Each structure stands twice: as C-alpha cells, then as structure tokens.
Amino acid sequence: MTIDTPTRTFATVPHVVAGRRIADDAGRRGPVFNPATGQQTGEVVLASAEFVHESARAAQAAQRGWRDTGLGKRQQVMFRLREIISSRSDELARIITAEHGKTVDDALGEVARGLENVEFCTSLMHHLKGDYSEQVAGGVDVHQVRQPIGVVACITPFNFPVMVPLWMVTTAIAAGNAVILKPSERDPSAAVWLAEAFAEAGLPAGILNIVHGDKEAVDAILDDPIIRAVSFVGSTPIARYIYARAAENGKRVQALGGAKNHMIVMPDADLDAAADAAVSAAYGSAGERCMAVSVVVAVGDVADSLVEKVTERIGTLVVGDGFDPTSEMGPLITRDALDRVTGFVAGAASEGARVVVDGREREFDGDGFFIGPSLVDGVTPGMRVYDEEIFGPVLSVVRVATFDEAVALINSNRYANGTAVFTRDGKTARQFEYDIEVGMVGINVPIPVPIGAFSFGGWKDSLFGDTHMYGPEAFSFYTRRKVVTTRWPDPSESQISLGFPTH
C-alpha cells in the first residue's frame, strides 16, 4: 500500500473505482486548500453523472462475489483493517489536518472514534444472525435471514473525513454490500487513504469505490437505479433534499441533518466543570461538529458567574495551525465558512445580544481561515444567532428562570440532535432525560456521542429517515430481512384447499 507523505496532500486526488486510481478522466476539477495558510495544495477530480453510473455498475459486478464470501473471511478483513488504521493513525490524522485544519490531536480523536465502529464490525458474525422458530404449525418451521441490499452510497461531510466514512462503509461492507463513497470535495484525501487501507486488509476490488464530486455526482447517486440505499450526513436543507429525492426513487435513506445543541446549567452545578465542558464542546474543531454545544442555557442566577468563567477560559485558548502542537483550535474549513461565521458575530449585537468575546478581534498572520472563539450573551429565540446552525466557534448564552423553561426552550427548537444538562441532582437529571425531545442526551457530558455499541442519530429536523447511524441500527439499515416458511409433508398429506391457511 502506497500512502503519500502525511505532511502534504495528493497533487491530484483521484477517484478509486474497481481498485483503480482514476485521475485522468478529463472531467472537472475542484481546488483543495490548506485552511491554515489559505493556499491551494491540490485539486480533486469531480465526477460526471455518467462516471457515477459507471462506478455503480462496477460496484454491482463486484458485489455478488463479496456476498458469496464467507462471514469469517469478511470478519478477517475487519480485523486487519483495524490493525492497519491503528498502527498508522498518526499518518492518517496528519492527512486530515492538512485539508480540514483541525489540530492533529483532534484528528487522532476522530480516528479513534471511527475505529470503534471497525471494532464493532469485527463481530459481524453475531450482528448478521437470523431467527428460527420450529413447529409454528403442524410440521411447519419459519426462519428469517438478513441479506445485503446490493450497492449502497455513502455521502459524507467535511468535518469528519475519516470518522463518518468509517461509521458508514464498515457496516455496509460487513453486511455484504458494495459501496460508493462520495466524500466531501473539500478534504477528500483521507477517503482515498481509507480505500487503500481496505484493499491492504484484503477487501476485493470494487467493493469500496471512492467517487468525488459535487451536486452533479450527488444527484446521479440519488437517481441511479443500481444504488439501493443512501446514507448522508450534512446540513438539514441538503438532508431533506436527499431524503425526498432518494425516497422518490425507491431507495432506502438515512439522512442526518444539522443541529443546535443546548447545554443546560442548573444552579446546583459545578460551575467550573460546566465552564470547562462548555468551552471544550463549543470551540473544539472550531465548532465544526454536529455535536458541538452552541447554546448554553443558564438557569436561575448562574448566568453571570458562568459567563465570567467561560470568558476567562476563552482568553487562554491557543488558536493556530493544526500542525503546531501548542494549538488548541485550528481554522475554519474555507473562506466562505469564515465569512459566514463572521456575519453571525457581526449581526448579534444589532439583534439585541451582547458580544462578550468577539473572535473577529483576534489577529492572525497569513491568509488562513482563522477566527477566534466568540461568546454572545442575552441571546433569545428569534435572533439569527440562535435560530440558525452556525457551525463555527460561537457560543450563545440564553438566560431562563426555571428548569421547566429550559426544557420547553429545547423542545421547541426544530433541531434535536444532542443536548446536555449539568447538575448534581439525580432527580433533575432523571426528569431531564425523561422530558427532553432530543435523540442523544448527556448528563454532565457535553458531547454525548454514543459508543460504537449504540447508534448515533437525532430527532426532528436533525434526522430524515427512521434509522440511526452505526451500531446495531446500521446493520438493520444495510440489510433486508427475508422470511422463509418450510414444510416437508408426506405425499399422503397432499390435498387441495382453497381456504386461507390457518394453524
């Protein structure tokens, strides 16, 4: 397996289809940047609709052989993949940092969380078990098996170029499917690295195919009749579009959308711990996480003290190049993202909020896409800074009088991805868990991303479809159940009966 050096990206990031790198398709190209410098470091080939269709046909041709492969051999691929990624995690993390901008330490954490699902899939023999009932009627047995769907597509976001693909493709492949992975064109090199790692682990050519592209490629995926299911993570408007168009074409869909994650801080909470958690969860990866805390809901009289403690901590954060080991927060992914986040901070004061810490005031050398962390107090629903997903290092503070008011605020929000409460009172925590209408809940845990043995997904406008990602629900998504009813009668028992069968 040949991997480019971890401190630079590919000159041209190629597709990988049927085991071949394809970079000379004479198609369109898109730029790839180092967000810390603002300089273009490469380019990525962008697939045409016809190229997507050709890739789907190649995947279909390979899938039958993979389906016929014994579960034990599939399992061995997952074990080898786990060792390859684990032993080269620093190399992979540096590829992430070069194109996304997050710190190397943060990228290593992303790789580790992706590995959890690889490890979960090493038990595919267990997860693909069927059911059997004997003697459901006289001489009649029934059994149910799980079978792969065929060819599936995974459309993954820029903010986790390794973790989210590993959440999707490992389960899909373990279940016997072939995969078209369309990673974000903003940081595409990590997906190519993963394809080569799978190949080294023994995965046959054509089972994992990397197809880069933009909307043209996505629409081709949604319309291609060979592709039977689509997994997506991204913004809510795009998730809704993908869900509707894919479903219209008869595909199975799971489309995870945006978030506006609230963290309640109760009067009895440890305010130092709550402030540490808020800063970590709001500004990690420059806020470019779907599970980032973007709103702190301060209950009662804790707001002033909490804002003061958060402000103190923001002042100590080191923002810089992700390759610098002293950096705690890197740049945003693109200049457009920087302009968008800057606009939210600029507009907060005009809406009546108080900008306590203005990240625009931090100065940075060079042309990187940097902005400092911002803290905005006095935020209320109806303000753009509250209503919209910012996806940047901006933390809002909403002040409420009671726990019930805090719960009502969260439950009225159209996003319902993740939430948390900080309290020392078990009764309050239990009531929060019981009442809150959000898919993932943390009790004194600011980013409640489930471990690999559970599944990831929100409610409301944070999820389109009825299946969450990775873990047990993923094996259900990537397989179809077939029920077989069996009877072996004696010839003397044969007769004609037009009545509806009964027991």
N, C-alpha and C positions, 0 to 999 in steps of 0.2 A: 504494500500500500504506500503510495507516494503522497505526502502532505506538504504543501508549501510551508515555508518557514513561518512561525507564528507571529512574527512582528510585521508581516506585510500581507496584503491580500492578493488574490489572483489578479494578473493583468486583465484577463477577461474571465468572468465567472461563467462557466459553461452549464448547459443542461447535462443531465445524466439520464440517458434513456437506454433500456435494454443493455445496461452495463457499459455503454459508450459515452465518453465526454463529447458533447456536440457544441462547438463554439463558432463554427463556420457556416451557419445556416443562412447567411446573407439577409438576416432579418433586422429588426430594430434593436437598438442598444439603449441602456439606461445608465446613468452615472452612479458610481458608488463612492461615498465620501468617508473620510475620517472626521467624525464630528468634533474632535478635539482641536483640529487645525483648520477645519473648513475646506480642506483641499481634496480634490478628487484623487482617489487612489486606484481606481479601476473602473470597469464597466461590466454590466451584466447583460447577457443576451435576453431578449424579450420574445416570447413565443407568439406565433400567429395562431389563429383558431385551427388552421389545418395541422400545424405542428402538434397542438394538443390532441387532436383526433388521432394522429399517427401514433402518438405516445400511448393513448388509451388502447389502441389496437395491439401495440407491443406488450402492454401490461396484460391484456386479455390472453394473448398467446402464451405468456409465461405462467399465468395463474393456475391453470389446470395441473401442471406438474407440481407446483407448490402445494396445492390442495391434496394431491396424492402423496405428498411427503409425510412420513410418519410423525406423530406428535413428539416422539422422543428426539428425532432429528431437528425438528423445529425448536425444541427446547434447548438443544445444544447451541444453536445459533444465538439464542438469547444469552446463554451463559458466556459464550465467547465475546459477544458484543459488550457485555457488562465489563469484562476484564479489559478490553481494548479502550473503552472510554475512560474507565477508572485510571488506567495506567498513563493515559495521555491527557488527563483533564486540564493540566496547565496549558498545554498546547492549544486545546480547543477553547479554553477561556480567553486566551490572548487573541484568537481569531474573532471572538465575539466583541472584545473590547475595541479592536481595530476598526470595526464597522458600526457598532452600536454606540460606543463611547462609555458604557458603564465601567466601573472600576474592575480590575482583574479579580479582586476578592469577591465582588458581587457576581461576576461571571462564573466564578468557581462554585458559588452557591447555586446558581441556576443549573449548572451541570449536575451537581449533586442531587437536586430535586428531580431532574429528568431521569437520573439513574434509578430513582425509587420505582419508576414505572417499568424500567427494564427488569429490575429485580422482581417486580410483581408478575411480569410476564414469563419469568423463568418457571413459574408454576402453572403454565398454560394447560398442562395435562389435567389439573384439577378444575381450572376455570371453564374448560370445554366439556366437562362431564354432562351427560344427558340424564334422563329419568326413565324408570321402568316400573310398571305395575302389572303383576300377573293376575290372571283369573278375574278380570273385571266383569266378565260374563262367562258362561259355560264354555271352557276351552279357549277363551279369548284373552290375549295379552296385549298391552299397549306400551310402546316405548317412544321416547322423544329424543331427538338428536339436535345438536347445533351444527349448522353448516355455514361456511363463509358466504358472503354476499357476492363476491366476484372481484370487480375492480372498484376501488373507493378513492376519493380525493380528499386531501387534507390541505386546507388553505390557512397558513399560519401567520402570526403578526410579527412586526419588527422587534417588539420589546423583549421577547424571549425566543431568540432564533434557534435555541437548542432545546430548552425545556418543553415548550409546547409541541414541537415536532415529535419529541420522544413520548409525550403524553398520547399522541395520536397514532403514529405509524407503528410503534412497537405492538400495540394491542391489535391493530388491524392486520399486521403481518402474522402475529402469533395465531390469530384466528383463521389463517389460511387465505387471506386476500392478497391481491396485488394493489400497490398504492401509487397514485400520482400525488407527489408533494409539491405544492406551489408555495415556496417561502416568500417572505417579503422581499421585494426587489431592492429595499434599502440596505439590508445586511444579509446577502444571500450566500456568502461563502461557507458558513457553518453547515448549511444543509448539504453542500457537496461533500464536506468532510464526513458527515454522518453517513452518506451513501457509500463512501469508500470504506468506512468502518464496518458497515453492514456486509459489504462484499468480502472484506477480510475475514469476517466472522463466519462466512460460508453461505450467505444468502444468495440464491441463484440470481443471475442477471434478469432484469425485467420485473422483479417483484417490488423493488423500491426505485421509482423514477422521479428525478428532480426536474421540474419544468418551471422555469422562471417566467414571469410575465406581469402584466397589469390587467386592466379591466377586460381587454380583449381575451386574454387567457382565462380569466375567471368565468366570463360568460360562456366560453366554449366548454369549460368544465361543467357548468350548470346545465348545458343543453345536450351534451354528448350522451347518447343512449347507452353506451357501454359502461359509463360510470354510474354505479347504482346507489352510491351514498356519498354525502359530503359532510365533512367536519370543518368548522370555521371558528376562529377567534378573532375579534376585531371590534370596531365601533358598532353601536346599536343601529344606526341607519343602514350600514352595509350588512349587518347580520340579518336585519328584517328583509332586505332585498334578496339576499342569498336564500333565506328560508322560503320566501314566496316563489322565487323563480325555480328553485330546485324542486320544491314540492309540486309545483305546477307540471313539472316534467316527470313526476312519479318517483322521485328519489327520496330516500331516507335522509333526514337532515338533523344535525345538531349545530346550532349557530349561537355562539356565546358573544354577547354584546358588551356594552360599556358599563360603567359603574360610577357611583358617587358614594363611597363608603364612609359611613358615620361611626364615630367612636364616642360613646357616652362616658363622661367622667362624673361620678357621683361625689357628693360632699364627703363621704367617708373614705374615698380612695386615697391611696398613697400617691400624693401629687408628684413627687419626684419620679416615681416609677411610671406614672401616667405621662409625664412630660417626656421622659426618655423614649417611651413607646411611641408617642405622637410624632416626635422628630424622626425617629428611625423609620416609621411606617409612611410618613408623608414625603420625606426627601430622599429615601433610598432609591437608587437608579433614576435620580432627578424626577421622581414622581411618575415615571413612565411604567407604571404597573397597574393592572386592572384591579389588584387588591390593595393598592395604596390607600391610606387614610387621607381623605381630602377635606373632611369636616369633623371638627371636634365639637361635641355638644356638651357645654358646661352647665351642670345642673346646680341651681341654688347660688350660693355665694362663692363658688370656687373659681369663677372665671378670671378675676383679676390676678390671683396668685398663679393660676395655671398659665395665663398669657405671659406673665413675667418670667416664669421658669422656662417656657418654650423659647422666649426671646433670648434668654441667656445662652441657651444651648445652640441656637442658630448662629450666634456670634462666634462660636468656636469651630464650626464646621469648615473643613477644608474642601474647596471646590477646585477641581483641576483635571488635568489629563488622567484618564483612567489607568494609564500605564505607570503613573507616578505612585509609588506605594504609600505616600502620605495623603493622597487624595481620598476623600470620603464620598464625594459626589462628582460625577462627570457631567458632560454637556448633554443637551438635548440632541435628538437624532438628526434633525435637519434645520435649516434656517427658517423654513416655513413654520415648523413647530416652535422655534424661538419667538418668531413674530406673533404667533397665536398666544403663547403664554404671556408675553409682554403686554398684549392687548387686554388680557383679563386683569392683570395687576393695574394697568393704567385706568381701566374703567371702574374699578372697585370703589374708589373714593367718590366718583361722580354719582354712584348709586346710593351713597349714604353710608358706606362702610368706612372703617378706619384702617389704613395700611400701617400696621405696626412695624413691620420689617419689609422693606422694598428691595427685592432681589435685583431690580434694574440698576441699583446704585453701586453694586459691586463692579469693580473694574477688572478686566482680564486682558492679558496680552494676546496678540494674534487675532485670527479670524475664526476661532472656534465658536460653536453654537452654545455658548455658556450664558447662564443667568444664575444669580444667587437664589437661595430659598426666600420665599415671601410668606408673611403671616398677616392675615386680614381678620380684624375683629369686628363685631357688630354686624355680622352677615345675617341676612334673613331670606326666606324663600321669596322668589320674585326677582332677586338680583341675579344677573347673568353669572356672576362668580359662584353662586350657589346652584343654580339650575342646570348648568351645563357641565359636562365632563371636561376638565381642563387638561389632564394628562401631562402635568408638569409640577414643579416644586412649589405649589401654592397651597397653603393650609388655611382654611376658613374656620372661624370660631363663631358658633351660634350659641346664644345665651337663652336658657329656658329656666322656668321656676321649679318644675317638678319632674320626677321620673316619668309620670304618665304623659306629660307634654313632650318629653324627649322621644318616647316610644311612638307617639302619634306623629311626630315630625318625620321620623324614619319611615314609618309605614305609609305615609302619604307620598313618599318620593317614588318616582317611576322606576328608578334603578333599585335593584335588590340583590346585589352580588355578595358583598360581605359587610359585616358590621361587628362591633365590639362594645363591651361595657367594662369599665374599670370600677371595681367596688370591693369592699372587704366583707360585704354582707351576702351570705348564701341565699337568703330568701329573695333579695333583689335580683341576684344573678339568675336564679331559677325562674322568676317571673319574666325576666327579660328574654330568656331562652324560649319560654312558653308563648309570649305575646308577639315577638318580633316576626315580621313577614319578610325574611331575608334568607337566602339559601345557605350561607356559611356564616357561622356565629363564633365569636371569640369571647371568652370570659377571662379578662386580664391578659388576653392575647390579641395584639393589634392587627395581625395579618393572619387570619385563621384559614390558611391554605391546608386542606386535608392531607394527611399522609397517603402514600400510594395505595393502601388497602381500602381506602374510601374513595368517593368520587367527587369531582370538582364541578360546581355549577351554581348559578344564581337563580333568582326568580324574576318575574315581571319582565321589564324591558332589558334585563341582563341575560336572558336565555330565550331562544326561539327553538322550539322542539321540546320533547319530553324526556330526553336522556342527558345526563350529566357526563362529564369527560373523565377519562382514565378510570382505573379501578374496576370494580365489579360491573358497573353500568356500561362501561365501554365494551366489554365482551358481549353484552346483550345488543349493543348498537351494531357491532361489526359482524354479527351472526344472525342467521334466520333459524327459527325452530321448525322442525319437521316432525309430525306425529305419525307413527306407524301403528296400525291395528292389525294383529296377526291371529289367524285361526288355522288349525290343521285338522279338519274333520275327517272322520272315516267316510268312505264312499257311500255307505248305507245311510248317512245322515243328510245327504243332499236332497233338497226339495225346493219347489217354487213357492215363494211367499211374497205377495205384493204389499203386505202391511209394513209399516215403518218398524225397523228393528228395535227391539227392547232387550232388556237384560233377561 
